[in-house]
Amino acid sequence: MTSEEIKRHRMESILKEIIPQALGTLDDSRINALLVTDVVCSRGRSDAKVYLDKAFMDAQEQDEALKQLRKVARYIQNHCKASEGWFRVPNLTFEFDEQLDQITKMEQLFAQIKQSKDSDEPRS
């Protein structure tokens, strides 16, 4: 692992801790309780995607939350800058994490496969 990759991973982990703190300071109840599942920085650390947990939110609530997050993205960046003493912070973009849904679907498929194999086996 190169030193640049180490710096990128370090920044990702720090942002993963700081962004929920920044969200918690906001007055909007739609976004201040959102959970950050992952942060992925670009190679040059100028951009970062923040993945959020979408549990208990329907599509309309997700859209509203993303609109609000776009409005407060600069505030969150400034909060990160101030709390860590950084000179610059990556531009943040927010997305809801689809990976959790995919994992759940795969687990259901594996359970179905196991169930069908168990029912196909001859009983002695």
Order of alpha helices (4+ residues) and beta strands (2+ residues): alpha-beta-beta-alpha-beta-alpha
